[in-house]
Amino acid sequence: MTHPLTGDLKVVSDKDLLEKMNDLTKKYWMTNNLSIQNQIEMLLEDIKWEISYRRRKNKDNDIDNLIKVV
């Protein structure tokens, strides 16, 4: 389930994704409100999924470039 405020992460750069993840992680630990922590967790999961997806995608492309079919 994606968080409704996540937006389109496909248009966000890798650097910005990591910055958002770091910022949200800091905010998570700054609050004791469980509702807010749950909301932040959902946002973080969306960001982590996008980062993981990009890494898998890049890994697949790297392997394809190494294989030469004649």
C-alpha positions, 0 to 999 in steps of 0.5 A: 500500500502506498502512502497518499502523499508519496507522489510520483517517486519515479521523477525524483533523483536518486540523491533526492530520494536518499535525502528524503529518506534521511530527513524522514528517518530523523523526523521519525525519531524526533516524535513520540506520536505513534500515529505520526510514526506510522505515517512516516513508516509508510512514506519510508517504505515507498521510498525504500521500495523505489530505491530497491527497484532502481537498483534491481533495474540498474543491476539487470542492465549492467548484466545485459551489457556484459553478455555479448551474443554473436 
